[in-house]
Amino acid sequence: AMRIRDADYCDGPLGPPVITKVHVTNNCRGFRIQDSRCAIVTQSTATNCSDNAFYFASGDYTSAQGCHDSVFDHCTATNSGQVGFMVIGGSNCTISNSVVDTTRGAGIHFYNHNSTHHVDNITCVNCNTHHTQTPWQEANGLSSGTDDGNGASLAVVVASDDTPAVVNVANSIFTSGGVLNHSTSVDSVVFYNNAPSTIV
């Protein structure tokens, strides 16, 4: 639905602008913000996206790029074909006071970062279902699969040299979801992280 690239909102005379009360329905991606600073999205929803609903992206998909000091707050991702909230690269990004309801991939996924990100007061319900592909992958006969983070509701997957790669998680609820090995039964895998990343 929308894409912002290479924007620096930190130093404006009135403070950073805020995207608020924007509702996205039936799109590929919902909110994709790439390689930007001080981006803020609040009180917004992304429903029936066939890919990621809310996305802080890195242009080269590594920790060398990404978004910094950015926030998704009081947002809701519903029925995401990929991940509810995806963060690639960057530093000091926060996902707070938000809801993820039904995703084919991980509910929240951090990928290839070497800094600290934050998750606070999140509710994840039915995240990482048994589906192995996004709707658009299925429709196009592709062999690629979802970003499922080893079946977890919240995943941290980083490169071997991405240190310290920390995600602070607080005051959050994970209900059902988390399918291991893509069986049709729910295994309730809550967290997954690979070395050298840490979830605290």
N, C-alpha and C positions, 0 to 999 in steps of 0.2 A: 504494500500500500504506500509506504513512504521510505525514503532513503536519504540520509544526510551523511556527507563525507567531508573529512578534513576541516571541521569547523572548530573554532576556539571561542567558547562563550564565557571564559573566565574573567576577562578584563573589560567587559562593557561598562559604561558609566552608570547604568541602571541595574547592574548585576546580570546574571545569566537569564536568558529568556526561558520560559517554561512551556512545554507542550502539555496542555491540560484538557481533560474531558473530551478526548478524541476517541472515537469508536470505529474500529476496523472490523469488517465482516467479509468472509468468503474471499480471501486473497491468498497469494502464495506466502509472502512474509507480511507480518504486521508492521512493526516499528524496527527498522534497521538503521542503526547509527554507527558509523565506521570512522575510526582514527580521529576521534574528536575529544574535546575537553569540556568539562562542566555542562554536559547535556543533562537535562532534567525532563522526565516524562512522569506526570502524575494523573491520577484519577481517570485512567484510560483503559480501554478494553480491546482485546484482539480475540475474535471468535471465528472458529472454522477456518483457520489458516492452514494451508497444506504443507507449510514448512515451519520455521521458527516464528513464534508470536512476537516476542520482544528480544532484541538482539543488539548487544554491543560487539561490534565486529572488528577484526584486524584485517587490513588489506592483504597481507601476505600470509594470514592464518598462523603467524608465529607470535611469540612474546615480544618481538622487536617493534610491533605496532599495536594498535588497539585504542580503546577509549580510556580516559583518565578522569578521576574525580566526577564521575557521572552517576545518575540515580534513576532507577525505576521505583516509584513509590505509589502505593494505593492503586495498583494496577491488577487487572484480572486477565489471565490467559485461559480460554475455554476451548476444548476440543482441538488441540494443536496436532498437526500431522507430523511434526518433528519435536522440537523442544519448546517448553513454555517460556523460559528465560535462558538465553544463551549468551555467554561472555567469552570472547576469545582475546587473548593478550591483555594489554592495558594494565591499569593499577587503580586501586582505591575506588572501585565501582561498588555501588550498593543496590541491593534489591530488598525492599522493605515494605511491610504492611500490605502484602499482596497475596493473591490466590492463584494457584495453578490447578485447573480441573480438567483432567484427562489429556494425556499426551501419548503419542506413539514412541517417541524417544524419551530421554530423561526429562523429568519435570524442570530441573534447573541443572545446567551443564556449564562448567568452567573448563576451558581448553587452552593449553599452551600459554600459560602466563607465569611470570617469575616474580610476582609481588604479592600483595594482599588485597583480597576482595571481601565483601561483607554480605551476609544474608541475615535479615532480622524480621521476625514476626511474619513468617510465610506459612500458608496452609497449602499443602500439596495433597490432592485427592486423585486416586486412580492414575498415577503417573507411570509411564513406561509400560504400556499394555503389551499384549503378546504379539502385536504387529511387528513385522521385521522391515517394512518399507513405509515410506511416506506415501500419501495418495498420488502425488505427481510421479514418484518413482514407479509405482504400480501401473499407472496409466500409460507410461512411456516404455514399459517393458525393460527397465534398467536393472542392472544387477547390484547396484549400490544399496546400502541399508540405512536405517535410522542411526542417529547419534545417540546410542542407548546407554553409554557409560557403564558397560558391563551389567546392564539390567537394573541400575539403581534409580531411585527417585531423584537424588542429588548426586552428581558425579563431578569429579575433578580428574582430568586426564591431561598430563603435561609431558613435554619432551624431557629426556634424561638430564639435560643441562639447565632446565628451568627451576632454579632455586631462588628464593625459598618456596614460592608457590603455595601460599596459605589462603584458606577460606575460613573466615570466622562465621559460625552459624549460631544464632541465639533465638530463643522464644518462638520456635517454629514447630509445626505439626505435620506429620506425614501419615496419611491414612490410606491403607491398601496400596495397590500399585507396586512397582518394582518387580518385574518378571525376570527370573534368572533363566538363561539359556532359551528364552523365547518359548517356553512351554505355555500352554493355554491356562494354566492355573497361576494364581497370584502368589508369589513367594515373599512379597513384602521386603525386598532389598531396599534399605533406606539410603545408605551411603556407600559410595565406592570412590577410592582414590588410588592412584598409582604413585610409586616413588618417582621423584622426590617430593611430591605434594603432601600437604597436611590439611586436615579438616579439624578445626578446634572450636 
